[in-house]
Amino acid sequence: MCSGQLGFALAGQPRRLSPHGHCLPYDLLLPTPEDPDRKKSPWVQFGRYSQLAFMLPAGTVAGYLLGALLDHWLHTTWIAVVGLLLGTAAGLMELIRTISRDTK
């Protein structure tokens, strides 16, 4: 009998053992988001892909606003342009990271 951190058995779920006869942790029994057999709902897919449409503009606007605040605080005029470029680069990197994760 497995006695683990949970201290109870899930209703209708058999206890699973490793090849060495040890109890498996509960989180190994749940399907992971990377599980290819798991069907994703259309709403989850819609949310994930609509996120891509806002990623690049949000990074650009955030970088510009932070640069403009620093310009105002430091009495300069060039930091907003740097913030704009850095925000665009950060948004583009996050966009590429998300697309590469979804295509695996």
C-alpha positions as a Markdown table, in Angstrom:
| # | Residue | x | y | z |
|---|---|---|---|---|
| 1 | Met | 0.0 | 0.0 | 0.0 |
| 2 | Cys | 1.3 | 3.4 | -0.9 |
| 3 | Ser | 1.5 | 6.0 | 1.8 |
| 4 | Gly | 2.6 | 9.3 | 0.5 |
| 5 | Gln | 2.4 | 13.0 | 1.2 |
| 6 | Leu | -1.3 | 13.1 | 0.3 |
| 7 | Gly | -2.4 | 10.4 | 2.7 |
| 8 | Phe | -5.5 | 9.4 | 0.7 |
| 9 | Ala | -6.4 | 7.7 | -2.5 |
| 10 | Leu | -8.2 | 9.4 | -5.3 |
| 11 | Ala | -11.7 | 8.1 | -5.8 |
| 12 | Gly | -11.6 | 5.5 | -8.6 |
| 13 | Gln | -7.9 | 6.0 | -9.2 |
| 14 | Pro | -5.6 | 3.0 | -8.7 |
| 15 | Arg | -2.3 | 3.8 | -7.0 |
| 16 | Arg | 0.6 | 3.7 | -9.3 |
| 17 | Leu | 4.0 | 2.4 | -8.5 |
| 18 | Ser | 7.4 | 3.0 | -10.1 |
| 19 | Pro | 9.3 | 0.1 | -11.6 |
| 20 | His | 11.1 | -0.2 | -8.2 |
| 21 | Gly | 7.9 | -0.5 | -6.3 |
| 22 | His | 7.8 | 3.1 | -4.9 |
| 23 | Cys | 4.8 | 5.3 | -5.0 |
| 24 | Leu | 4.8 | 8.0 | -7.7 |
| 25 | Pro | 4.1 | 11.6 | -6.8 |
| 26 | Tyr | 0.7 | 12.9 | -7.5 |
| 27 | Asp | 1.9 | 15.5 | -10.0 |
| 28 | Leu | 3.3 | 12.7 | -12.2 |
| 29 | Leu | -0.2 | 11.2 | -12.5 |
| 30 | Leu | -1.8 | 14.4 | -13.9 |
| 31 | Pro | -1.6 | 15.2 | -17.7 |
| 32 | Thr | 0.9 | 17.9 | -18.4 |
| 33 | Pro | 0.2 | 20.8 | -20.8 |
| 34 | Glu | 3.0 | 19.4 | -23.0 |
| 35 | Asp | 1.1 | 16.0 | -23.3 |
| 36 | Pro | 0.5 | 15.5 | -27.0 |
| 37 | Asp | -2.5 | 13.2 | -26.4 |
| 38 | Arg | -4.3 | 15.9 | -24.5 |
| 39 | Lys | -6.9 | 17.7 | -26.6 |
| 40 | Lys | -7.0 | 21.5 | -26.2 |
| 41 | Ser | -10.3 | 23.3 | -26.2 |
| 42 | Pro | -10.9 | 25.8 | -29.0 |
| 43 | Trp | -11.1 | 28.6 | -26.4 |
| 44 | Val | -7.7 | 27.8 | -25.0 |
| 45 | Gln | -6.3 | 27.8 | -28.5 |
| 46 | Phe | -8.1 | 31.1 | -29.3 |
| 47 | Gly | -6.6 | 32.7 | -26.1 |
| 48 | Arg | -3.1 | 31.5 | -26.9 |
| 49 | Tyr | -3.1 | 32.8 | -30.5 |
| 50 | Ser | -4.9 | 36.0 | -29.7 |
| 51 | Gln | -2.1 | 36.7 | -27.2 |
| 52 | Leu | 0.4 | 36.7 | -30.1 |
| 53 | Ala | -1.5 | 39.7 | -31.6 |
| 54 | Phe | -0.9 | 41.8 | -28.5 |
| 55 | Met | 2.6 | 40.7 | -27.6 |
| 56 | Leu | 4.6 | 42.9 | -30.0 |
| 57 | Pro | 2.6 | 46.1 | -29.6 |
| 58 | Ala | 2.5 | 45.7 | -25.8 |
| 59 | Gly | 6.2 | 45.4 | -25.6 |
| 60 | Thr | 6.7 | 48.4 | -27.8 |
| 61 | Val | 4.3 | 50.6 | -25.9 |
| 62 | Ala | 5.7 | 49.5 | -22.5 |
| 63 | Gly | 9.3 | 50.2 | -23.6 |
| 64 | Tyr | 8.3 | 53.7 | -24.9 |
| 65 | Leu | 6.4 | 54.6 | -21.8 |
| 66 | Leu | 9.2 | 53.6 | -19.5 |
| 67 | Gly | 11.7 | 55.5 | -21.7 |
| 68 | Ala | 9.4 | 58.6 | -21.7 |
| 69 | Leu | 9.1 | 58.4 | -17.9 |
| 70 | Leu | 12.9 | 58.2 | -17.6 |
| 71 | Asp | 13.2 | 61.1 | -20.0 |
| 72 | His | 10.9 | 63.2 | -17.9 |
| 73 | Trp | 12.6 | 62.2 | -14.7 |
| 74 | Leu | 16.2 | 62.7 | -16.0 |
| 75 | His | 15.4 | 65.7 | -18.2 |
| 76 | Thr | 16.7 | 64.0 | -21.4 |
| 77 | Thr | 15.2 | 63.4 | -24.8 |
| 78 | Trp | 16.9 | 60.2 | -26.1 |
| 79 | Ile | 15.9 | 57.5 | -23.6 |
| 80 | Ala | 12.3 | 57.1 | -25.0 |
| 81 | Val | 13.8 | 56.1 | -28.4 |
| 82 | Val | 16.0 | 53.5 | -26.7 |
| 83 | Gly | 13.1 | 52.3 | -24.7 |
| 84 | Leu | 11.1 | 52.0 | -27.9 |
| 85 | Leu | 13.8 | 49.9 | -29.5 |
| 86 | Leu | 14.3 | 47.7 | -26.4 |
| 87 | Gly | 10.5 | 47.2 | -26.0 |
| 88 | Thr | 10.1 | 46.2 | -29.6 |
| 89 | Ala | 13.0 | 43.7 | -29.3 |
| 90 | Ala | 11.6 | 42.2 | -26.1 |
| 91 | Gly | 8.2 | 41.8 | -27.7 |
| 92 | Leu | 9.7 | 40.2 | -30.8 |
| 93 | Met | 11.8 | 37.8 | -28.6 |
| 94 | Glu | 8.7 | 36.8 | -26.6 |
| 95 | Leu | 6.7 | 36.3 | -29.9 |
| 96 | Ile | 9.4 | 34.1 | -31.3 |
| 97 | Arg | 9.7 | 32.1 | -28.0 |
| 98 | Thr | 6.0 | 31.5 | -27.9 |
| 99 | Ile | 5.8 | 30.4 | -31.6 |
| 100 | Ser | 8.8 | 28.1 | -31.2 |
| 101 | Arg | 7.2 | 26.5 | -28.1 |
| 102 | Asp | 3.9 | 26.0 | -29.8 |
| 103 | Thr | 5.5 | 24.4 | -32.9 |
| 104 | Lys | 7.3 | 21.7 | -31.0 |
